[in-house]
Amino acid sequence: MSRARRLISLPSLALAAVATLAAGGASAQTTGSDGLSEMEKARAALPPDAAKVLFGEKAAPAPLEARSIGSYARGCLAGATALPVDGSAWQVMRLSRNRNWGHPALIAFLEHFAARGRAIGWPGLLVGDMSQPRGGPMLTGHASHQIGLDADIWFSPMPDRTLSADERETISAVSMVDMGRRELDRTKWTETRAKLVREAARDPAVARIFVNPPIKKALCDWAGSDRAWLAKVRPWYGHNYHFHVRIACPAGDASCADQDPPPSGDGCGADLAWWLGPEPWKPSEPEKPRPPMMLADLPEACRQVLLAK
């Protein structure tokens, strides 16, 4: 299936996720006029045995050996570790979502990357969604982030003080893109942000980094002759407030399914030009939402993860 055809077939629920990302990560506890939170509304619209409901209700990790099971958008996580909400060079945002969990390999990467960011002049990371305590599909927001190897890192720098619990729920990230013109907002974008993305992409553990297409173009224009790292930086809708880092399956984890390596080259040619065209991800006509993913749709080992006490 061609890229254009694959994106045109995105279901309406996936497009709703774009709005969630574009909102800068609204709090999971935001309530509407009916008094229901975003997550409560999502849960009410699903059958009680949907995988999103089953994994979304788990508040603690499965006490099993650490394993990423399945693929990034169809799997679960055993033996998860929580990223501490405050670190020497990071703070976790949107604590009410309980999505600061990951495979120990992701935790180690983030701790190392936060220190490297400081070394290049970045004040510290604001970390958004990672995974749920047992991974799996989420009630709101993401199709991926299911096996504890994905993390969203805000383009907003960490302040020089510890944020309150309320601030972590209400502060909005800052968009790097003028979404009306679909161009980089040069009043917000800085070279240090470019260096931060490059630093992540150079890490051997990183498999992909997703950014909004105008950000990819800015990186292509800035990179100079050192371009090998650009292959990992892929354009994708949303991701104007944050960049999404995905690390590869940990060595020796046979239950984890890596995605194919990125295409050769720097990704700054025809592929990027297509993304910068007239909103290529929008479907030509509305589609019926796909049925929710069920537990049976996930790898068999995810049942053990879900039931572990």
C-alpha positions in Angstrom: 0.0 0.0 0.0 1.4 3.4 -1.0 2.0 6.0 1.7 -0.7 8.3 0.2 -3.2 5.5 0.2 -2.3 4.4 3.7 -2.7 7.9 5.1 -5.9 8.6 3.2 -7.4 5.5 4.8 -6.8 6.8 8.4 -10.0 6.3 10.4 -11.8 9.3 12.0 -10.6 8.2 15.5 -7.0 8.7 14.3 -7.8 12.1 13.1 -9.3 12.9 16.5 -5.9 12.0 17.9 -4.4 14.8 15.8 -6.6 17.3 17.6 -5.4 15.9 20.9 -1.8 16.3 19.9 -2.4 19.8 18.5 -3.9 20.9 21.8 -0.6 20.6 23.5 -1.5 17.7 25.6 -4.7 18.7 27.5 -5.1 17.2 30.9 -6.7 13.8 31.1 -8.8 15.2 33.9 -10.4 18.0 31.9 -14.1 17.9 32.3 -16.9 19.0 30.0 -20.3 20.5 30.7 -21.6 17.0 31.5 -19.0 16.6 34.3 -17.2 13.8 32.6 -13.4 13.7 32.0 -11.9 13.0 28.5 -11.0 9.5 29.6 -14.4 8.8 31.2 -16.1 9.8 27.9 -13.7 7.5 25.9 -14.4 4.6 28.3 -18.1 5.0 28.1 -18.0 4.8 24.3 -16.3 1.4 24.3 -17.3 -2.1 25.2 -16.1 -3.1 28.7 -13.8 -5.8 27.3 -12.0 -3.5 24.8 -8.3 -3.6 25.2 -8.2 0.1 25.7 -10.5 -0.3 28.7 -8.7 -3.3 30.2 -5.2 -1.8 30.0 -6.4 1.7 30.9 -7.7 0.5 34.2 -4.4 -1.0 35.3 -2.7 1.5 37.7 0.4 -0.6 38.4 2.9 -2.6 36.3 2.8 -6.3 35.9 5.3 -7.8 38.3 7.1 -9.8 35.6 10.4 -9.8 33.9 10.8 -6.6 31.8 9.7 -7.3 28.2 8.3 -5.3 25.4 5.7 -7.6 23.8 4.5 -7.2 20.2 4.8 -4.1 18.1 4.7 -0.4 18.9 1.0 -0.1 17.9 -0.1 -3.6 18.9 1.4 -4.9 22.1 1.9 -4.5 25.8 4.6 -4.1 28.5 5.7 -6.4 31.3 7.9 -5.3 34.2 7.5 -1.6 33.5 9.5 1.0 35.4 8.3 4.5 36.1 10.3 7.5 35.1 10.6 9.6 38.4 8.5 12.6 38.1 11.4 14.9 38.9 15.0 14.3 37.8 18.2 16.2 37.7 17.4 17.4 34.1 13.7 16.5 33.5 10.2 16.9 34.9 7.2 14.7 33.9 4.0 16.4 32.7 0.3 15.4 32.9 0.8 13.2 35.9 -3.0 12.4 36.1 -2.6 10.3 33.0 -0.2 7.8 34.7 1.7 7.4 31.5 5.3 7.9 32.7 6.0 4.1 32.4 8.4 2.4 30.1 10.8 -0.5 29.6 13.9 0.0 31.7 15.8 0.6 28.4 13.6 3.6 27.7 14.1 5.0 31.3 17.9 4.6 30.9 17.8 6.4 27.5 15.7 9.3 28.9 18.0 9.8 31.9 21.1 9.8 29.6 19.4 12.0 27.0 18.4 14.6 29.6 22.0 14.9 30.7 23.2 15.2 27.1 20.6 17.9 26.5 22.1 19.9 29.4 25.5 19.6 27.8 24.3 21.2 24.6 22.6 24.1 26.4 19.0 22.8 26.9 17.7 23.6 30.4 16.0 20.2 30.9 13.3 18.0 29.4 9.6 18.2 29.9 8.5 14.6 29.3 4.9 14.0 28.1 3.3 10.6 27.4 5.3 7.4 27.6 3.3 4.3 28.2 0.7 3.0 30.6 1.8 0.8 33.5 1.2 -2.4 31.4 1.4 -0.7 28.0 -1.3 -1.7 25.6 -3.8 0.6 23.8 -4.7 3.9 25.4 -8.2 5.3 26.0 -7.1 8.6 24.4 -4.4 10.0 22.2 -2.0 7.5 20.8 -2.1 4.5 18.5 1.5 3.6 19.4 3.2 3.9 22.8 2.0 0.4 23.6 5.3 -1.5 24.4 7.1 1.0 26.6 9.6 2.2 24.0 8.1 5.6 23.0 8.2 9.0 24.7 7.0 12.4 23.9 9.4 15.3 24.7 8.0 18.8 24.7 9.7 21.5 22.7 9.2 23.8 25.7 12.2 23.8 28.0 12.1 22.8 31.7 11.8 25.9 33.9 14.4 26.5 36.6 12.0 25.5 39.4 9.9 22.5 40.2 6.4 22.7 38.7 3.4 22.1 40.9 1.0 19.3 40.3 -1.5 21.8 39.0 0.9 23.4 36.6 1.9 20.0 35.2 -1.8 19.6 34.3 -2.6 23.0 32.9 0.6 24.5 31.3 0.4 24.1 27.5 3.4 23.3 25.4 4.3 25.9 22.8 3.8 25.0 19.1 6.8 25.4 16.8 4.6 25.6 13.7 2.2 28.2 12.4 -0.6 25.7 11.8 -2.6 28.1 9.7 0.2 28.6 7.2 1.7 25.2 7.9 5.2 26.7 8.2 7.8 26.8 10.9 7.2 29.6 13.5 10.6 31.2 13.5 9.7 33.4 16.5 9.6 30.2 18.5 12.1 27.8 16.9 15.8 27.9 18.0 19.0 26.3 17.0 19.2 24.6 20.5 16.0 22.8 19.7 17.5 21.6 16.5 20.6 20.4 18.4 18.4 18.6 20.9 16.6 16.6 18.1 19.9 15.8 16.5 21.4 14.6 19.8 18.5 12.2 20.2 18.7 11.0 16.6 22.5 10.3 17.0 21.9 7.9 19.9 22.3 4.3 18.7 19.3 3.2 20.8 16.9 5.5 18.8 14.9 4.0 15.9 12.7 6.9 14.9 11.9 10.5 15.8 8.6 12.0 14.7 8.2 15.7 14.1 5.8 17.9 12.3 6.7 18.2 8.5 7.8 21.9 8.7 10.2 21.0 11.6 11.7 18.2 9.5 12.3 20.8 6.7 13.9 23.2 9.1 16.2 20.4 10.3 17.1 19.5 6.7 18.0 23.1 5.9 20.1 23.5 9.1 22.0 20.2 9.1 24.8 21.1 6.8 27.0 18.2 5.6 26.4 16.0 8.7 23.1 14.4 7.5 23.2 10.7 8.5 21.1 11.3 11.6 18.3 12.9 9.5 17.2 9.5 8.2 15.7 8.7 11.7 13.7 12.0 11.8 10.4 11.3 10.1 7.6 13.8 9.3 4.2 13.0 10.8 1.0 14.9 11.5 0.7 16.5 15.0 4.2 16.7 16.7 4.3 20.5 16.5 4.4 20.9 20.3 6.7 17.9 21.0 8.9 15.4 19.3 8.2 11.7 19.6 11.3 9.5 20.3 11.1 5.8 19.7 13.9 3.4 20.7 14.6 0.1 19.2 13.7 -3.2 20.8 16.1 -4.0 23.6 18.8 -6.6 22.6 17.8 -10.1 23.3 14.1 -9.3 23.7 12.6 -11.9 21.3 9.0 -10.9 22.2 9.5 -7.4 20.8 8.9 -6.7 17.1 11.1 -3.9 15.6 9.9 -1.9 12.7 11.9 -1.8 9.5 14.9 0.5 9.4 14.1 4.0 8.0 14.6 4.4 4.2 18.0 5.3 3.0 19.0 8.9 2.5 18.2 12.0 4.6 14.5 12.1 3.9 14.7 15.7 2.7 13.6 15.1 -0.9 10.4 14.0 -2.6 9.1 12.3 0.5 9.2 15.5 2.6 7.8 17.5 -0.3 4.8 15.2 -0.3 4.2 15.9 3.4 4.5 19.6 2.8 1.7 19.5 0.2 -1.9 20.3 0.8 -2.6 18.4 4.0 -1.9 14.9 2.5 -3.1 13.1 5.6 -6.7 14.3 5.4 -9.1 11.6 4.0 -11.0 12.4 0.8 -14.2 11.3 2.4 -15.4 10.3 6.0 -14.9 6.8 7.1 -16.6 4.6 9.6 -14.5 4.2 12.8 -12.7 0.9 13.0 -13.9 -1.5 15.8 -11.9 -1.2 19.0 -8.9 -3.4 19.5 -9.7 -6.4 21.7 -7.4 -8.4 24.0 -7.5 -11.2 21.4 -6.0 -8.8 18.8 -2.8 -8.5 20.9 -0.1 -11.1 21.4 -1.1 -14.0 23.6 1.5 -13.0 26.2 -0.5 -9.8 26.8 -3.2 -11.8 28.6 -0.6 -12.9 31.2 0.5 -9.3 31.5 -3.0 -8.1 32.0 -3.9 -10.7 34.6 -0.6 -10.6 36.6 -1.1 -9.7 40.2 
